[in-house]
Every structure is written in structure tokens, then in C-alpha cells.
Amino acid sequence: MRGKYKKAPSAYGSLSQKRMPSGWYKGSGTPTIGFHTRKGRFVIQHERVPQVAVPAGLATTDLKPYVSKRTPLADAAMPTFEQLRDEMVAAHGKAPSPQ
């Protein structure tokens, strides 16, 4: 009885255009930053190009881009709502609203 049981989706291998209809395009999951002209040139729209903001002083810090799985957990307790509210009031100089 061939074909009685269907294969699991992971058994089909990678998802490619050979397995899909003729007009299907997988893409890369990123938005387009421009368009093609009638003559085949690609025009970049600079307002659609992603802008990356780098914090000041990043070159002189000791921070690393990734955190190791062996990093110990912090022992500091989570602050309560009242503590966070008091810190915000102290930073902004406004009295808390009556409740």
C-alpha cells in the first residue's frame, strides 16, 4: 500500500522553488528598499533604508555583543512597583497623583 501514510513536513527537505508553483518566490523576509525602473535599473529610496543608531562610547566599553550560557544569574531582587514609581518621581521631580 504505497502512499497510505504521508511524510512529515520535515522529511521533504528544504523549501525551494522546485517544490512550489511556478510563480512562487520565497524571499528573505526583509522589506524592499527601492524599486526597479522600466530599463532594469534599481533605484534606492533612502527613506526606506534601515538606520542603525549606535550608542555613544560603544568603542570604549567592555561590553560584549553576546551573553554566555554560563553567565551566573543576578542576585538582585526585582524592584516593586512602589520603588520604581518613587525613582521616576525623584527623576522627574513630580509628586505622585492621589489615588
C-alpha positions as CSV (number, residue, x, y, z in Angstrom):
1,M,0.0,0.0,0.0
2,R,2.2,2.8,-1.3
3,G,1.2,6.3,-0.3
4,K,-1.0,5.4,2.5
5,Y,1.0,7.4,5.1
6,K,2.0,11.0,4.3
7,K,5.6,12.0,5.2
8,A,6.2,14.6,7.9
9,P,6.8,18.1,6.6
10,S,10.4,18.0,7.9
11,A,11.1,14.9,5.7
12,Y,10.6,16.9,2.5
13,G,13.9,18.7,2.9
14,S,14.5,22.4,2.3
15,L,11.7,24.6,0.9
16,S,12.7,25.6,-2.6
17,Q,11.1,26.8,-5.8
18,K,11.2,23.3,-7.2
19,R,8.6,22.2,-4.7
20,M,6.2,25.1,-5.2
21,P,4.1,26.6,-8.0
22,S,5.9,28.4,-10.9
23,G,5.3,32.0,-9.6
24,W,6.2,31.4,-6.0
25,Y,9.2,33.3,-4.6
26,K,10.5,32.6,-1.1
27,G,12.3,35.9,-0.5
28,S,14.5,36.6,2.5
29,G,12.0,38.1,4.9
30,T,13.4,41.6,4.6
31,P,11.5,44.7,3.2
32,T,12.4,46.2,-0.1
33,I,14.4,49.4,0.0
34,G,13.7,50.5,-3.6
35,F,12.2,49.6,-6.9
36,H,13.1,48.6,-10.5
37,T,12.7,51.1,-13.3
38,R,11.4,50.2,-16.8
39,K,15.0,50.0,-18.0
40,G,16.0,47.5,-15.4
41,R,17.9,49.8,-13.0
42,F,17.3,49.6,-9.3
43,V,16.5,52.9,-7.5
44,I,17.2,53.0,-3.8
45,Q,14.7,55.0,-1.7
46,H,16.9,56.4,1.1
47,E,13.9,56.9,3.5
48,R,13.3,53.1,3.4
49,V,16.9,52.1,4.2
50,P,17.1,51.0,7.8
51,Q,19.1,53.3,10.1
52,V,21.1,51.8,13.0
53,A,21.7,54.0,16.0
54,V,25.0,53.2,17.7
55,P,25.2,54.4,21.3
56,A,27.9,56.9,22.2
57,G,31.1,55.5,23.7
58,L,30.4,51.9,22.4
59,A,34.1,51.6,21.3
60,T,35.5,52.2,24.8
61,T,33.1,49.9,26.7
62,D,33.9,46.4,28.0
63,L,30.6,45.0,27.0
64,K,30.4,42.1,24.6
65,P,27.7,41.5,21.9
66,Y,26.6,38.2,23.3
67,V,25.9,36.7,26.7
68,S,27.4,33.3,27.5
69,K,25.1,30.5,28.7
70,R,27.4,30.1,31.7
71,T,26.8,33.6,32.9
72,P,25.6,33.4,36.5
73,L,22.1,34.8,37.3
74,A,22.0,38.1,39.1
75,D,21.2,38.0,42.8
76,A,19.4,41.4,42.8
77,A,15.7,41.2,43.6
78,M,13.2,42.6,41.2
79,P,12.1,46.1,42.3
80,T,8.5,46.6,43.4
81,F,6.1,49.0,41.7
82,E,6.4,51.5,44.5
83,Q,10.2,51.5,44.3
84,L,10.0,52.1,40.5
85,R,7.4,54.9,40.9
86,D,9.5,56.6,43.6
87,E,12.5,56.5,41.4
88,M,10.6,58.0,38.5
89,V,9.1,60.7,40.7
90,A,12.6,61.6,42.0
91,A,14.0,61.7,38.5
92,H,11.2,63.9,37.1
93,G,10.5,66.0,40.2
94,K,6.7,65.5,40.2
95,A,4.6,64.5,43.1
96,P,2.6,61.2,42.7
97,S,-1.1,61.7,41.8
98,P,-3.6,60.9,44.6
99,Q,-5.3,57.5,44.2
